[in-house]
Amino acid sequence: MELTYTEEQQAFRQEIRTWLKANVPSEPLKSFDTEEGFQQHREWEAKLYEGRWGMITWPEEMGGRGADLLQWLIFEEEYYAARAPLRVNQNGIFLLGPTLMEYGTEEQKKRFLNGMATGKDIWCQGWSEPNAGSDMAAIRSRADLSEDGSHYIINGQKTWSTRAVWADWCFGMFRTDPESSRHKGLTFILVPLDSEGITVRPIPQLDGLPGFAEIFFDNVKVPVDCRLGGEGEGWSVAMATAGFERGLMLRSPARFQETAKRLVELYKANREEADQDPAIRDAVIRAYLDAEAYALTTYQTACRLMQGGKIGAEASTNKIFWSELDQRMHATALKILGARAELLPHAPNAGDVGTWLDGWLFSQSGPIYAGTNEIQRNIIAERLLGMPRK
Ligand SMILES: Cc1cc2nc3c(=O)[nH]c(=O)nc-3n(C[C@H](O)[C@H](O)[C@H](O)COP(=O)(O)OP(=O)(O)OC[C@H]3O[C@@H](n4cnc5c(N)ncnc54)[C@H](O)[C@@H]3O)c2cc1C
């Protein structure tokens, strides 16, 4: 692994830095868990697309730059350093997009990829159901093929669907063979959320905003050409999507490096109070080193993948590492802030302080989403360490 950047990579870094400097909104956008914020983020996606920065790893003919993983890491570093808005269409661009490129028909690629890239269609993910979270193979929502074979009729319920309140489309898995069980008989279907028979019920999160929703399907008709992959083959298509989620793309190191840098700034600005508890200084140093370690490991993995290697069960070690690091960093920030830590971002004169409480609340969900850390530990035990199931 070469630990220096080529001239080309440095020029690429400069190009994105210049663009971000000219384009990142001077005022932070509203939360995308509000209707107004969702619209602002949709417009930001369109702007990124215009600059060809929306999905740099996509092929050029689809509006991307055909960027490799190292360029992607550089892009992410600049993106977070510029404090650019979080990506409202993450589910579409980073998860469904690559899945469509692998499993979609030419017609589906033409139909869906551009709307996703421009921010016209924001996607949510419909995997989890009551009693089918960690055990995703327990999915019960059904999709029955109509007699003439032209459409599916969907009945059932999904839950914990992030950003479903204002999203346009949902991708998910449904049981198409009523006799089937577990991983068999499931089909991957793309559903327009304005279809008749759909009810989206918001779920408020800890900060009171409806970041999630339950989606109820009551005889929802979806044309058969919205199926991705073959009927009954949904599990393997979904595993590709989940692989994109748990692999490198879900959480780039830049996000945590930037938080670590802000934590160091916070410590320096409040040193007198912070140093009353020596554990705080240690926690700040550890956070900084851990974020750097995660970055180096990711660079190493990226180089290996670019040379044809694969990422397997070790993605689970990444997932545990970044989610716990995020929790530790935010907990340390709250300790430094003391009583001020209770200020919410929209409190009068909260300034930058409120973002820490906001981040702390969100960090609590890291060990749960994208497969809980208990499940990741099972995977590590069985697949990396070769330990018995029980
Ligand atoms: C911020 C956030 C965003 C999310 N976004 C989405 C989304 O967009 N779309 C979507 O479909 N879902 C989403 N989810 C749901 C998420 O995928 C599930 O919450 C997760 O898979 C866990 O499932 P569950 O909540 O049903 O918990 P359960 O599966 O009921 O688990 C409860 C507890 O038991 C533990 N447990 C369960 N089985 C085992 C086992 N075999 N061994 C050891 N421990 C076990 C779990 O680790 C957990 O601690 C989101 C969740 C969060 C927090």
The ligand as a MOL file (V3000), in Angstrom:
LIG
                    3D

  0  0  0     0  0            999 V3000
M  V30 BEGIN CTAB
M  V30 COUNTS 53 58 0 0 0
M  V30 BEGIN ATOM
M  V30 1 C -31.5230 4.4800 12.6980 0
M  V30 2 C -32.1760 3.2360 12.1340 0
M  V30 3 C -32.5150 3.2180 10.7940 0
M  V30 4 C -33.1410 2.0840 10.2690 0
M  V30 5 N -33.5310 2.1490 8.9590 0
M  V30 6 C -34.1600 1.0970 8.4210 0
M  V30 7 C -34.6290 1.1620 7.0690 0
M  V30 8 O -34.4730 2.1840 6.3840 0
M  V30 9 N -35.2660 0.1120 6.5640 0
M  V30 10 C -35.4680 -1.0230 7.2840 0
M  V30 11 O -36.0210 -1.9540 6.7270 0
M  V30 12 N -35.0560 -1.1280 8.5680 0
M  V30 13 C -34.4110 -0.0890 9.1650 0
M  V30 14 N -34.0150 -0.1480 10.4770 0
M  V30 15 C -34.3510 -1.3180 11.2660 0
M  V30 16 C -33.1470 -2.1680 11.6260 0
M  V30 17 O -32.6320 -2.8150 10.5060 0
M  V30 18 C -33.5800 -3.1470 12.7290 0
M  V30 19 O -33.9190 -2.3660 13.8660 0
M  V30 20 C -32.4880 -4.1310 13.0870 0
M  V30 21 O -32.2440 -5.0000 12.0260 0
M  V30 22 C -32.8640 -4.9430 14.3340 0
M  V30 23 O -34.1180 -5.5480 14.1980 0
M  V30 24 P -35.2580 -5.3490 15.3040 0
M  V30 25 O -35.3640 -3.8980 15.6230 0
M  V30 26 O -36.4540 -6.0840 14.8290 0
M  V30 27 O -34.6820 -6.0420 16.6150 0
M  V30 28 P -34.7000 -7.5890 16.9780 0
M  V30 29 O -34.2790 -8.3870 15.7960 0
M  V30 30 O -36.0140 -7.9080 17.6130 0
M  V30 31 O -33.5340 -7.6610 18.0620 0
M  V30 32 C -33.7140 -7.2030 19.4100 0
M  V30 33 C -32.3680 -7.4300 20.1390 0
M  V30 34 O -32.0680 -8.8410 20.1710 0
M  V30 35 C -30.7780 -9.0830 19.5840 0
M  V30 36 N -30.7900 -10.3330 18.8210 0
M  V30 37 C -31.7320 -10.7380 17.9280 0
M  V30 38 N -31.3850 -11.9280 17.3990 0
M  V30 39 C -30.1910 -12.2760 17.9690 0
M  V30 40 C -29.3110 -13.3900 17.8270 0
M  V30 41 N -29.5700 -14.3970 17.0010 0
M  V30 42 N -28.1680 -13.4080 18.5720 0
M  V30 43 C -27.8520 -12.3840 19.4310 0
M  V30 44 N -28.6700 -11.3090 19.6110 0
M  V30 45 C -29.8110 -11.2550 18.8870 0
M  V30 46 C -30.5640 -7.9080 18.6400 0
M  V30 47 O -29.2020 -7.7020 18.3710 0
M  V30 48 C -31.1980 -6.7500 19.4310 0
M  V30 49 O -30.2960 -6.2620 20.3840 0
M  V30 50 C -33.4080 0.9540 11.0630 0
M  V30 51 C -33.0480 0.9820 12.4140 0
M  V30 52 C -32.4710 2.1100 12.9570 0
M  V30 53 C -32.1220 2.1170 14.4180 0
M  V30 END ATOM
M  V30 BEGIN BOND
M  V30 1 1 1 2
M  V30 2 1 2 3
M  V30 3 2 2 52
M  V30 4 2 3 4
M  V30 5 1 4 5
M  V30 6 1 4 50
M  V30 7 2 5 6
M  V30 8 1 6 7
M  V30 9 1 6 13
M  V30 10 2 7 8
M  V30 11 1 7 9
M  V30 12 1 9 10
M  V30 13 2 10 11
M  V30 14 1 10 12
M  V30 15 2 12 13
M  V30 16 1 13 14
M  V30 17 1 14 15
M  V30 18 1 14 50
M  V30 19 1 15 16
M  V30 20 1 16 17
M  V30 21 1 16 18
M  V30 22 1 18 19
M  V30 23 1 18 20
M  V30 24 1 20 21
M  V30 25 1 20 22
M  V30 26 1 22 23
M  V30 27 1 23 24
M  V30 28 2 24 25
M  V30 29 1 24 26
M  V30 30 1 24 27
M  V30 31 1 27 28
M  V30 32 2 28 29
M  V30 33 1 28 30
M  V30 34 1 28 31
M  V30 35 1 31 32
M  V30 36 1 32 33
M  V30 37 1 33 34
M  V30 38 1 33 48
M  V30 39 1 34 35
M  V30 40 1 35 36
M  V30 41 1 35 46
M  V30 42 1 36 37
M  V30 43 1 36 45
M  V30 44 2 37 38
M  V30 45 1 38 39
M  V30 46 1 39 40
M  V30 47 2 39 45
M  V30 48 1 40 41
M  V30 49 2 40 42
M  V30 50 1 42 43
M  V30 51 2 43 44
M  V30 52 1 44 45
M  V30 53 1 46 47
M  V30 54 1 46 48
M  V30 55 1 48 49
M  V30 56 2 50 51
M  V30 57 1 51 52
M  V30 58 1 52 53
M  V30 END BOND
M  V30 END CTAB
M  END
